[in-house]
Amino acid sequence: MTDIAIDFETDTFPLPPPVLPVQATLVDALRQRTSSRGFSSGSLSAEQISALLWAAFGINRPSSHGRTAPSAHNWQEMDIYVVLAQGSFRYDALCHRLNLVKAEDLRAITGTQDFVGSAPLTLVYVADFAKATPASPEERHFLVGADAGCIAQNVYLYCASAGLATVVRGLVDRQLLATRLGLKPTQRIALAQSVGLPALQ
């Protein structure tokens, strides 16, 4: 991530324009979609992170701020937190940039499996339940989970087309991670998803 320009006054990290691979069709991506817990030690480039986040939940219709994944009732309650060795960030889709949240490596607490601490990048899908109204508590949980699942599948398909490894995870110490990320009481962690270059065979 060293080629991302850092603005130390605002703690923002502008991302380059997203460029997605064109060599793979949707059918190819569906055939190659798989979960992988093996990652190489190499970091992702700014270009890869940019395309990954745009595919996950970026803006694909600028005139309406429409996103690449659906949102129940158009709540737009989901935020993506990007956890890297250099720190943790919130993805600002409107400006297509990363905003610094914590300048420390929190990768090891994004899950309970051993590999999460060394995976190059973890996406944490965070829902603000204050935006998920009106709805019953049960309905909110179901719909927020569905929204997170749509984003996770976008990431799977991007990774399949770009030759990256990924796995979505539900085993997270949500209270610990929420505290370390400084989340509000209304924000809840839905899922985490590790991404990186595949481990060498």
CYANA upper distance limits for C-alpha pairs under 8 A (distance plus 0.5 A):
  1 MET  CA     43 SER  CA      7.72
  1 MET  CA     44 LEU  CA      7.22
  1 MET  CA     45 SER  CA      6.10
  1 MET  CA     46 ALA  CA      5.97
  2 THR  CA     46 ALA  CA      8.34
  3 ASP  CA     45 SER  CA      8.10
  3 ASP  CA     46 ALA  CA      6.88
  4 ILE  CA     13 PHE  CA      6.80
  4 ILE  CA     14 PRO  CA      7.23
  4 ILE  CA     15 LEU  CA      7.09
  4 ILE  CA     46 ALA  CA      6.46
  5 ALA  CA     13 PHE  CA      6.45
  5 ALA  CA     14 PRO  CA      6.90
  6 ILE  CA     11 ASP  CA      7.48
  6 ILE  CA     12 THR  CA      6.88
  6 ILE  CA     13 PHE  CA      5.64
  6 ILE  CA     14 PRO  CA      7.98
  7 ASP  CA     11 ASP  CA      5.97
  7 ASP  CA     12 THR  CA      6.04
  7 ASP  CA     13 PHE  CA      7.00
  8 PHE  CA     12 THR  CA      7.86
 11 ASP  CA     99 ASN  CA      6.61
 11 ASP  CA    100 LEU  CA      5.91
 12 THR  CA     97 ARG  CA      7.34
 12 THR  CA     98 LEU  CA      6.26
 12 THR  CA     99 ASN  CA      5.14
 12 THR  CA    100 LEU  CA      6.69
 13 PHE  CA     97 ARG  CA      6.06
 13 PHE  CA     98 LEU  CA      5.43
 13 PHE  CA     99 ASN  CA      6.80
 13 PHE  CA    100 LEU  CA      8.23
 14 PRO  CA     95 CYS  CA      8.47
 14 PRO  CA     96 HIS  CA      7.26
 14 PRO  CA     97 ARG  CA      4.84
 14 PRO  CA     98 LEU  CA      6.86
 15 LEU  CA     46 ALA  CA      7.17
 15 LEU  CA     47 GLU  CA      8.04
 15 LEU  CA     50 SER  CA      6.22
 15 LEU  CA     96 HIS  CA      6.59
 15 LEU  CA     97 ARG  CA      5.57
 15 LEU  CA     98 LEU  CA      7.76
 16 PRO  CA     46 ALA  CA      7.51
 16 PRO  CA     47 GLU  CA      6.72
 16 PRO  CA     50 SER  CA      6.78
 17 PRO  CA     47 GLU  CA      8.27
 17 PRO  CA     50 SER  CA      7.35
 17 PRO  CA     51 ALA  CA      8.33
 17 PRO  CA     96 HIS  CA      8.48
 18 PRO  CA     47 GLU  CA      7.33
 18 PRO  CA     50 SER  CA      5.72
 18 PRO  CA     51 ALA  CA      4.96
 18 PRO  CA     54 TRP  CA      6.98
 19 VAL  CA     47 GLU  CA      7.84
 19 VAL  CA     50 SER  CA      8.31
 19 VAL  CA     51 ALA  CA      6.19
 20 LEU  CA     51 ALA  CA      6.25
 20 LEU  CA    162 ALA  CA      8.47
 21 PRO  CA    161 SER  CA      7.25
 21 PRO  CA    162 ALA  CA      6.72
 23 GLN  CA    161 SER  CA      8.25
 24 ALA  CA     28 ASP  CA      6.25
 24 ALA  CA     29 ALA  CA      7.04
 24 ALA  CA    161 SER  CA      5.91
 25 THR  CA     29 ALA  CA      6.82
 25 THR  CA    161 SER  CA      8.21
 26 LEU  CA     30 LEU  CA      6.66
 26 LEU  CA    157 LEU  CA      8.35
 27 VAL  CA     31 ARG  CA      6.67
 28 ASP  CA     32 GLN  CA      6.68
 28 ASP  CA    161 SER  CA      7.83
 29 ALA  CA     33 ARG  CA      6.33
 29 ALA  CA    157 LEU  CA      5.93
 29 ALA  CA    158 TYR  CA      7.99
 29 ALA  CA    160 ALA  CA      5.60
 29 ALA  CA    161 SER  CA      5.72
 30 LEU  CA    157 LEU  CA      7.15
 30 LEU  CA    160 ALA  CA      8.13
 32 GLN  CA    160 ALA  CA      6.05
 32 GLN  CA    161 SER  CA      8.32
 33 ARG  CA    156 TYR  CA      6.63
 33 ARG  CA    157 LEU  CA      6.69
 33 ARG  CA    159 CYS  CA      8.30
 33 ARG  CA    160 ALA  CA      5.73
 34 THR  CA    156 TYR  CA      7.89
 34 THR  CA    160 ALA  CA      8.04
 34 THR  CA    166 THR  CA      8.16
 34 THR  CA    167 VAL  CA      8.33
 35 SER  CA    165 ALA  CA      7.75
 35 SER  CA    166 THR  CA      6.23
 35 SER  CA    167 VAL  CA      5.16
 35 SER  CA    168 VAL  CA      7.97
 36 SER  CA    165 ALA  CA      6.09
 36 SER  CA    166 THR  CA      5.89
 36 SER  CA    167 VAL  CA      5.98
 36 SER  CA    198 PRO  CA      8.40
 37 ARG  CA    115 PHE  CA      7.44
 37 ARG  CA    165 ALA  CA      8.03
 37 ARG  CA    166 THR  CA      7.43
 37 ARG  CA    167 VAL  CA      6.80
 38 GLY  CA    115 PHE  CA      8.13
 38 GLY  CA    165 ALA  CA      7.84
 38 GLY  CA    198 PRO  CA      6.65
 38 GLY  CA    199 ALA  CA      5.65
 39 PHE  CA    118 SER  CA      8.48
 39 PHE  CA    119 ALA  CA      6.51
 39 PHE  CA    120 PRO  CA      8.18
 39 PHE  CA    165 ALA  CA      7.24
 39 PHE  CA    195 VAL  CA      8.42
 39 PHE  CA    196 GLY  CA      6.25
 39 PHE  CA    197 LEU  CA      6.12
 39 PHE  CA    198 PRO  CA      5.14
 39 PHE  CA    199 ALA  CA      4.78
 39 PHE  CA    200 LEU  CA      8.46
 40 SER  CA    119 ALA  CA      8.27
 40 SER  CA    196 GLY  CA      7.57
 40 SER  CA    197 LEU  CA      6.03
 40 SER  CA    198 PRO  CA      6.04
 40 SER  CA    199 ALA  CA      4.70
 40 SER  CA    200 LEU  CA      6.99
 41 SER  CA    118 SER  CA      7.88
 41 SER  CA    119 ALA  CA      7.98
 41 SER  CA    120 PRO  CA      7.42
 41 SER  CA    197 LEU  CA      8.24
 41 SER  CA    199 ALA  CA      8.44
 42 GLY  CA    120 PRO  CA      7.62
 42 GLY  CA    196 GLY  CA      8.18
 42 GLY  CA    197 LEU  CA      7.08
 43 SER  CA    120 PRO  CA      6.06
 43 SER  CA    196 GLY  CA      7.60
 43 SER  CA    197 LEU  CA      7.99
 44 LEU  CA     48 GLN  CA      6.54
 44 LEU  CA     49 ILE  CA      7.03
 44 LEU  CA    120 PRO  CA      7.59
 44 LEU  CA    121 LEU  CA      8.39
 44 LEU  CA    196 GLY  CA      7.12
 44 LEU  CA    197 LEU  CA      7.80
 45 SER  CA     49 ILE  CA      6.78
 46 ALA  CA     50 SER  CA      6.51
 47 GLU  CA     51 ALA  CA      6.76
 48 GLN  CA     52 LEU  CA      6.47
 49 ILE  CA     53 LEU  CA      6.61
 50 SER  CA     54 TRP  CA      6.70
 50 SER  CA     96 HIS  CA      8.35
 51 ALA  CA     55 ALA  CA      6.52
 52 LEU  CA     56 ALA  CA      6.60
 52 LEU  CA    155 VAL  CA      7.13
 52 LEU  CA    158 TYR  CA      7.14
 52 LEU  CA    159 CYS  CA      8.22
 53 LEU  CA     57 PHE  CA      6.70
 53 LEU  CA     58 GLY  CA      6.73
 53 LEU  CA     91 TYR  CA      8.11
 54 TRP  CA     58 GLY  CA      4.36
 54 TRP  CA     59 ILE  CA      7.37
 54 TRP  CA     68 THR  CA      8.02
 54 TRP  CA     93 ALA  CA      7.99
 54 TRP  CA     96 HIS  CA      8.32
 55 ALA  CA     68 THR  CA      6.88
 55 ALA  CA    154 ASN  CA      6.56
 55 ALA  CA    155 VAL  CA      7.05
 55 ALA  CA    158 TYR  CA      7.06
 56 ALA  CA     68 THR  CA      7.21
 56 ALA  CA     69 ALA  CA      7.59
 56 ALA  CA    151 ILE  CA      5.66
 56 ALA  CA    152 ALA  CA      7.44
 56 ALA  CA    154 ASN  CA      5.63
 56 ALA  CA    155 VAL  CA      5.72
 57 PHE  CA     67 ARG  CA      6.28
 57 PHE  CA     68 THR  CA      5.66
 57 PHE  CA     69 ALA  CA      6.16
 57 PHE  CA     93 ALA  CA      7.83
 57 PHE  CA    151 ILE  CA      6.70
 57 PHE  CA    154 ASN  CA      8.45
 58 GLY  CA     67 ARG  CA      5.88
 58 GLY  CA     68 THR  CA      6.16
 58 GLY  CA     93 ALA  CA      5.79
 58 GLY  CA     94 LEU  CA      8.28
 58 GLY  CA     96 HIS  CA      8.10
 59 ILE  CA     65 HIS  CA      6.24
 59 ILE  CA     66 GLY  CA      6.02
 59 ILE  CA     67 ARG  CA      4.86
 59 ILE  CA     68 THR  CA      6.74
 59 ILE  CA     93 ALA  CA      6.77
 59 ILE  CA     94 LEU  CA      7.26
 60 ASN  CA     65 HIS  CA      7.82
 60 ASN  CA     66 GLY  CA      6.39
 60 ASN  CA     67 ARG  CA      5.94
 60 ASN  CA     68 THR  CA      6.35
 61 ARG  CA     65 HIS  CA      6.06
 61 ARG  CA     66 GLY  CA      5.32
 61 ARG  CA     67 ARG  CA      7.33
 62 PRO  CA     66 GLY  CA      7.11
 65 HIS  CA     94 LEU  CA      7.88
 69 ALA  CA    147 ASP  CA      8.07
 69 ALA  CA    150 CYS  CA      6.50
 69 ALA  CA    151 ILE  CA      6.30
 69 ALA  CA    154 ASN  CA      7.93
 70 PRO  CA     74 ASN  CA      8.10
 70 PRO  CA    147 ASP  CA      7.11
 70 PRO  CA    150 CYS  CA      7.60
 71 SER  CA     75 TRP  CA      6.51
 71 SER  CA     76 GLN  CA      6.19
 71 SER  CA     77 GLU  CA      8.21
 71 SER  CA    147 ASP  CA      6.24
 72 ALA  CA     76 GLN  CA      8.25
 72 ALA  CA    143 LEU  CA      6.70
 72 ALA  CA    144 VAL  CA      8.03
 72 ALA  CA    147 ASP  CA      7.29
 75 TRP  CA    131 LYS  CA      6.43
 75 TRP  CA    132 ALA  CA      6.30
 75 TRP  CA    133 THR  CA      8.29
 76 GLN  CA    131 LYS  CA      7.97
 77 GLU  CA    127 ALA  CA      5.75
 77 GLU  CA    128 ASP  CA      5.63
 77 GLU  CA    129 PHE  CA      7.43
 77 GLU  CA    131 LYS  CA      6.08
 77 GLU  CA    132 ALA  CA      6.97
 77 GLU  CA    144 VAL  CA      8.41
 78 MET  CA    125 TYR  CA      7.07
 78 MET  CA    126 VAL  CA      6.03
 78 MET  CA    127 ALA  CA      4.99
 78 MET  CA    128 ASP  CA      7.03
 78 MET  CA    144 VAL  CA      8.42
 78 MET  CA    147 ASP  CA      8.12
 78 MET  CA    148 ALA  CA      7.86
 79 ASP  CA     90 ARG  CA      7.65
 79 ASP  CA     91 TYR  CA      7.57
 79 ASP  CA    125 TYR  CA      6.47
 79 ASP  CA    126 VAL  CA      5.64
 79 ASP  CA    127 ALA  CA      6.82
 79 ASP  CA    128 ASP  CA      8.42
 80 ILE  CA     90 ARG  CA      6.45
 80 ILE  CA     91 TYR  CA      6.10
 80 ILE  CA    123 LEU  CA      6.81
 80 ILE  CA    124 VAL  CA      6.16
 80 ILE  CA    125 TYR  CA      5.43
 80 ILE  CA    126 VAL  CA      6.73
 81 TYR  CA     88 SER  CA      7.33
 81 TYR  CA     89 PHE  CA      5.99
 81 TYR  CA     90 ARG  CA      4.93
 81 TYR  CA     91 TYR  CA      6.63
 81 TYR  CA    123 LEU  CA      6.17
 81 TYR  CA    124 VAL  CA      5.45
 81 TYR  CA    125 TYR  CA      7.01
 81 TYR  CA    126 VAL  CA      7.80
 82 VAL  CA     88 SER  CA      6.09
 82 VAL  CA     89 PHE  CA      5.53
 82 VAL  CA     90 ARG  CA      6.58
 82 VAL  CA     91 TYR  CA      7.44
 82 VAL  CA    121 LEU  CA      7.47
 82 VAL  CA    122 THR  CA      6.49
 82 VAL  CA    123 LEU  CA      5.35
 82 VAL  CA    124 VAL  CA      6.96
 83 VAL  CA     87 GLY  CA      6.66
 83 VAL  CA     88 SER  CA      4.88
 83 VAL  CA     89 PHE  CA      6.93
 83 VAL  CA    105 ASP  CA      7.89
 83 VAL  CA    106 LEU  CA      7.05
 83 VAL  CA    107 ARG  CA      6.49
 83 VAL  CA    121 LEU  CA      6.22
 83 VAL  CA    122 THR  CA      5.60
 83 VAL  CA    123 LEU  CA      6.78
 83 VAL  CA    124 VAL  CA      8.03
 84 LEU  CA     88 SER  CA      6.48
 84 LEU  CA    105 ASP  CA      6.87
 84 LEU  CA    106 LEU  CA      7.93
 84 LEU  CA    107 ARG  CA      7.00
 84 LEU  CA    120 PRO  CA      6.84
 84 LEU  CA    121 LEU  CA      5.53
 84 LEU  CA    122 THR  CA      7.31
 85 ALA  CA    104 GLU  CA      7.67
 85 ALA  CA    105 ASP  CA      5.19
 85 ALA  CA    106 LEU  CA      7.88
 85 ALA  CA    107 ARG  CA      7.41
 85 ALA  CA    120 PRO  CA      7.64
 85 ALA  CA    121 LEU  CA      8.21
 86 GLN  CA    103 ALA  CA      7.09
 86 GLN  CA    104 GLU  CA      6.78
 86 GLN  CA    105 ASP  CA      6.53
 87 GLY  CA    100 LEU  CA      7.86
 87 GLY  CA    101 VAL  CA      8.07
 87 GLY  CA    102 LYS  CA      6.09
 87 GLY  CA    103 ALA  CA      4.85
 87 GLY  CA    104 GLU  CA      5.01
 87 GLY  CA    105 ASP  CA      5.63
 87 GLY  CA    106 LEU  CA      7.60
 88 SER  CA    100 LEU  CA      6.69
 88 SER  CA    101 VAL  CA      5.93
 88 SER  CA    102 LYS  CA      5.57
 88 SER  CA    103 ALA  CA      6.92
 88 SER  CA    104 GLU  CA      7.40
 88 SER  CA    105 ASP  CA      7.66
 88 SER  CA    106 LEU  CA      7.58
 88 SER  CA    181 LEU  CA      8.13
 89 PHE  CA     98 LEU  CA      6.14
 89 PHE  CA     99 ASN  CA      5.66
 89 PHE  CA    100 LEU  CA      4.93
 89 PHE  CA    101 VAL  CA      5.44
 89 PHE  CA    102 LYS  CA      7.44
 90 ARG  CA     98 LEU  CA      6.10
 90 ARG  CA     99 ASN  CA      5.67
 90 ARG  CA    100 LEU  CA      7.08
 90 ARG  CA    101 VAL  CA      7.12
 91 TYR  CA     96 HIS  CA      7.67
 91 TYR  CA     97 ARG  CA      6.56
 91 TYR  CA     98 LEU  CA      5.27
 91 TYR  CA     99 ASN  CA      6.96
 92 ASP  CA     96 HIS  CA      5.98
 92 ASP  CA     97 ARG  CA      5.80
 92 ASP  CA     98 LEU  CA      6.43
 92 ASP  CA     99 ASN  CA      7.43
 93 ALA  CA     97 ARG  CA      7.28
101 VAL  CA    181 LEU  CA      7.26
101 VAL  CA    182 GLY  CA      8.37
102 LYS  CA    181 LEU  CA      7.29
106 LEU  CA    110 THR  CA      7.39
106 LEU  CA    117 GLY  CA      8.43
106 LEU  CA    180 ARG  CA      8.42
107 ARG  CA    116 VAL  CA      6.74
107 ARG  CA    117 GLY  CA      5.33
107 ARG  CA    118 SER  CA      7.78
107 ARG  CA    119 ALA  CA      8.11
107 ARG  CA    121 LEU  CA      8.05
107 ARG  CA    122 THR  CA      7.36
108 ALA  CA    114 ASP  CA      8.46
108 ALA  CA    116 VAL  CA      6.14
108 ALA  CA    117 GLY  CA      4.21
108 ALA  CA    118 SER  CA      7.92
109 ILE  CA    116 VAL  CA      8.30
109 ILE  CA    117 GLY  CA      7.80
109 ILE  CA    172 VAL  CA      8.13
109 ILE  CA    173 ASP  CA      7.77
109 ILE  CA    176 LEU  CA      8.14
109 ILE  CA    177 LEU  CA      6.79
110 THR  CA    116 VAL  CA      7.22
110 THR  CA    117 GLY  CA      8.30
110 THR  CA    122 THR  CA      7.83
110 THR  CA    124 VAL  CA      8.18
110 THR  CA    172 VAL  CA      6.51
110 THR  CA    173 ASP  CA      7.87
110 THR  CA    177 LEU  CA      7.02
110 THR  CA    192 ALA  CA      7.35
111 GLY  CA    116 VAL  CA      6.68
111 GLY  CA    169 ARG  CA      7.93
111 GLY  CA    170 GLY  CA      8.38
111 GLY  CA    171 LEU  CA      6.16
111 GLY  CA    172 VAL  CA      4.81
111 GLY  CA    173 ASP  CA      7.06
111 GLY  CA    192 ALA  CA      8.04
112 THR  CA    116 VAL  CA      8.03
112 THR  CA    171 LEU  CA      6.51
112 THR  CA    172 VAL  CA      6.51
112 THR  CA    173 ASP  CA      7.82
113 GLN  CA    171 LEU  CA      8.46
115 PHE  CA    119 ALA  CA      6.71
116 VAL  CA    122 THR  CA      8.28
116 VAL  CA    194 SER  CA      7.51
119 ALA  CA    194 SER  CA      6.84
119 ALA  CA    195 VAL  CA      7.24
119 ALA  CA    196 GLY  CA      6.82
120 PRO  CA    194 SER  CA      8.17
120 PRO  CA    195 VAL  CA      7.13
120 PRO  CA    196 GLY  CA      5.91
121 LEU  CA    194 SER  CA      6.26
121 LEU  CA    195 VAL  CA      5.84
121 LEU  CA    196 GLY  CA      6.81
122 THR  CA    192 ALA  CA      7.11
122 THR  CA    193 GLN  CA      5.90
122 THR  CA    194 SER  CA      4.69
122 THR  CA    195 VAL  CA      6.53
123 LEU  CA    192 ALA  CA      6.05
123 LEU  CA    193 GLN  CA      5.56
123 LEU  CA    194 SER  CA      6.76
123 LEU  CA    195 VAL  CA      8.26
124 VAL  CA    189 ILE  CA      7.53
124 VAL  CA    190 ALA  CA      8.21
124 VAL  CA    191 LEU  CA      6.57
124 VAL  CA    192 ALA  CA      4.88
124 VAL  CA    193 GLN  CA      6.98
125 TYR  CA    148 ALA  CA      6.89
125 TYR  CA    189 ILE  CA      6.45
125 TYR  CA    190 ALA  CA      6.09
125 TYR  CA    191 LEU  CA      5.87
125 TYR  CA    192 ALA  CA      6.57
126 VAL  CA    187 GLN  CA      6.87
126 VAL  CA    188 ARG  CA      6.02
126 VAL  CA    189 ILE  CA      4.96
126 VAL  CA    190 ALA  CA      6.30
126 VAL  CA    191 LEU  CA      8.09
127 ALA  CA    144 VAL  CA      7.32
127 ALA  CA    187 GLN  CA      5.92
127 ALA  CA    188 ARG  CA      5.75
127 ALA  CA    189 ILE  CA      6.81
127 ALA  CA    190 ALA  CA      7.25
128 ASP  CA    132 ALA  CA      7.61
128 ASP  CA    186 THR  CA      6.04
128 ASP  CA    187 GLN  CA      4.73
128 ASP  CA    188 ARG  CA      6.89
129 PHE  CA    133 THR  CA      8.13
129 PHE  CA    140 ARG  CA      8.07
129 PHE  CA    186 THR  CA      5.91
129 PHE  CA    187 GLN  CA      6.56
129 PHE  CA    188 ARG  CA      7.75
130 ALA  CA    186 THR  CA      6.32
130 ALA  CA    187 GLN  CA      8.30
132 ALA  CA    140 ARG  CA      6.82
133 THR  CA    140 ARG  CA      8.30
135 ALA  CA    139 GLU  CA      6.48
135 ALA  CA    140 ARG  CA      6.42
136 SER  CA    140 ARG  CA      6.62
137 PRO  CA    141 HIS  CA      6.88
138 GLU  CA    142 PHE  CA      6.94
139 GLU  CA    143 LEU  CA      6.60
140 ARG  CA    144 VAL  CA      6.38
141 HIS  CA    145 GLY  CA      6.56
142 PHE  CA    146 ALA  CA      6.78
143 LEU  CA    147 ASP  CA      6.70
144 VAL  CA    148 ALA  CA      6.75
144 VAL  CA    190 ALA  CA      8.15
145 GLY  CA    149 GLY  CA      6.63
145 GLY  CA    190 ALA  CA      7.02
146 ALA  CA    150 CYS  CA      6.81
147 ASP  CA    151 ILE  CA      7.07
148 ALA  CA    152 ALA  CA      6.71
148 ALA  CA    190 ALA  CA      7.16
148 ALA  CA    191 LEU  CA      7.46
149 GLY  CA    153 GLN  CA      6.68
150 CYS  CA    154 ASN  CA      6.87
151 ILE  CA    155 VAL  CA      6.94
152 ALA  CA    156 TYR  CA      6.79
152 ALA  CA    168 VAL  CA      7.34
152 ALA  CA    193 GLN  CA      7.75
153 GLN  CA    157 LEU  CA      6.70
154 ASN  CA    158 TYR  CA      6.67
155 VAL  CA    159 CYS  CA      6.53
155 VAL  CA    166 THR  CA      8.50
156 TYR  CA    160 ALA  CA      6.62
156 TYR  CA    166 THR  CA      7.16
156 TYR  CA    167 VAL  CA      8.35
157 LEU  CA    161 SER  CA      6.74
158 TYR  CA    162 ALA  CA      6.54
159 CYS  CA    163 GLY  CA      6.28
159 CYS  CA    164 LEU  CA      5.10
159 CYS  CA    165 ALA  CA      6.78
159 CYS  CA    166 THR  CA      7.32
159 CYS  CA    195 VAL  CA      8.47
160 ALA  CA    164 LEU  CA      6.81
160 ALA  CA    165 ALA  CA      8.09
163 GLY  CA    197 LEU  CA      8.06
163 GLY  CA    198 PRO  CA      8.20
164 LEU  CA    195 VAL  CA      7.48
164 LEU  CA    196 GLY  CA      6.31
164 LEU  CA    197 LEU  CA      5.53
164 LEU  CA    198 PRO  CA      6.35
165 ALA  CA    195 VAL  CA      6.21
165 ALA  CA    196 GLY  CA      5.91
165 ALA  CA    197 LEU  CA      6.23
165 ALA  CA    198 PRO  CA      5.43
166 THR  CA    193 GLN  CA      7.33
166 THR  CA    194 SER  CA      5.91
166 THR  CA    195 VAL  CA      4.95
166 THR  CA    196 GLY  CA      7.10
167 VAL  CA    193 GLN  CA      6.07
167 VAL  CA    194 SER  CA      6.05
167 VAL  CA    195 VAL  CA      7.49
168 VAL  CA    191 LEU  CA      7.53
168 VAL  CA    192 ALA  CA      6.36
168 VAL  CA    193 GLN  CA      4.60
168 VAL  CA    194 SER  CA      7.00
169 ARG  CA    191 LEU  CA      6.41
169 ARG  CA    192 ALA  CA      5.67
169 ARG  CA    193 GLN  CA      6.21
169 ARG  CA    194 SER  CA      8.41
170 GLY  CA    190 ALA  CA      7.98
170 GLY  CA    191 LEU  CA      5.73
170 GLY  CA    192 ALA  CA      7.00
172 VAL  CA    177 LEU  CA      8.33
172 VAL  CA    191 LEU  CA      8.22
172 VAL  CA    192 ALA  CA      8.01
173 ASP  CA    177 LEU  CA      6.71
174 ARG  CA    178 ALA  CA      6.33
174 ARG  CA    188 ARG  CA      8.20
174 ARG  CA    189 ILE  CA      6.59
175 GLN  CA    179 THR  CA      6.67
176 LEU  CA    180 ARG  CA      6.81
177 LEU  CA    181 LEU  CA      6.56
178 ALA  CA    182 GLY  CA      6.52
178 ALA  CA    183 LEU  CA      5.72
178 ALA  CA    188 ARG  CA      8.01
178 ALA  CA    189 ILE  CA      7.67
179 THR  CA    183 LEU  CA      6.77
183 LEU  CA    187 GLN  CA      6.49
183 LEU  CA    188 ARG  CA      8.44
